Amino acid sequence: MSIATTTPTLAQTVEGFTTALTASPGAGTITPSVTTQHVPGSATTVTVQAGPHHFTIDEPETLGGANAGANPVEHLLASLATCQVITYQVWAAKLGIAIDTIEVDAKGDLDVRGFFGVDDSVPAGFSSISTAVRISGPESDDRYAALSAAVDSHCPVGDTLTRGIAITTNISINN
């Protein structure tokens, strides 16, 4: 005898989490983590383990790397853009809004003089980031505007970047 299993829809998953977290708010705190390691023999190549996923980050050749992967700031932009896509999907499910397609482009202005220490008045990070969101579907412009407002309020990566957080670094030296 086989037992048929079905994967819940995103709307069912979102409803289940919403119900569970309303009943037990403390269960909502999670601690995602990654582990990174410099690839010996390379200038800037870094391997990343994020749960069961592995990928490589590197700088382009113009910045001293081997271009073995997207660089850290491209990953930051990808994190924002993909988080927005996912948040659009989740909030569309919560609000009952249909989306046929969604694409997000992200770009940022970065002056590498700050990174290289050429000018201490120049920030090492982005001075600005912008996204361009393209949605298609059967809903009215007002419904998609409401969805966009929900995403702006609930995108974890967007919130982290705009709110800012403290970063704590612990260093251990192995001699």
NORFENKA-V572794 format. One record per backbone hydrogen bond with DSSP energy under -0.5 kcal/mol. CO is the residue of the C=O (numbers start at 0). NH is the residue of the N-H. If there is no record, write none. Layout:
BEGIN
CO:NH
CO:NH
END
This chain:
BEGIN
1:3
8:12
9:13
10:14
11:15
12:16
13:17
14:18
15:19
16:20
17:21
18:22
19:23
23:26
24:27
25:28
27:29
34:48
36:46
37:39
38:41
44:38
45:56
46:36
47:49
47:54
48:34
49:52
52:49
54:47
56:45
58:66
59:62
59:64
60:63
69:57
70:74
71:75
72:76
73:77
74:78
75:79
76:80
77:81
78:82
79:83
80:84
81:85
82:86
83:87
84:88
85:89
86:90
87:91
88:92
89:93
90:94
91:95
91:96
100:135
102:133
104:131
106:129
107:109
108:126
108:127
109:111
110:113
111:115
112:117
112:118
113:116
118:121
120:122
127:108
129:106
131:104
132:134
133:102
135:99
135:100
139:143
140:144
141:145
142:146
143:147
144:148
145:149
146:150
147:151
148:152
149:153
150:154
153:155
154:158
155:159
156:160
157:161
158:162
159:163
165:167
171:173
172:174
END
